[in-house]
Amino acid sequence: MNRVVHFEIPADNLERAKKFYGENFGWKLNQFGPEMGNYVVVHTGPTDDKGMPQDKAFINGGIMPRDPSASAPILVIAVDDADAAVERSEVGRKTGQEILDIPNVGRYARVQDSEGNVIAVIKPSMP
């Protein structure tokens, strides 16, 4: 069974979003630079030295600049094969995004579900 392993929250203003989530929920935030799309990694609980949750009750997430393929929060689901998951999605290509190989993270793609919601699938490169 595939499980939700990550979430992504789009933001119009990253600084404002970081302040909101950091102050209201105590999440730890790590901002990447332009080479990684200014992505903000979110730690919702205790993590190990690789940034992975120590307790399976927690999942990490991200805050990213809002774009046409990410106008609302996205659930990221771990799969055995991201390419096959996209192929199985009838409307998967409607997001207009290619499958991405994210270094040290995995093979990632956004697809639409049957209700028009954008979700993401990832074949993690880490266990």
Summary of the structure (lengths in Angstrom):
residues: 127
radius of gyration: 14.4
end to end distance: 15.3
largest distance: 40.1
contacts: 350
relative contact order: 0.20
helix: 20%
strand: 38%
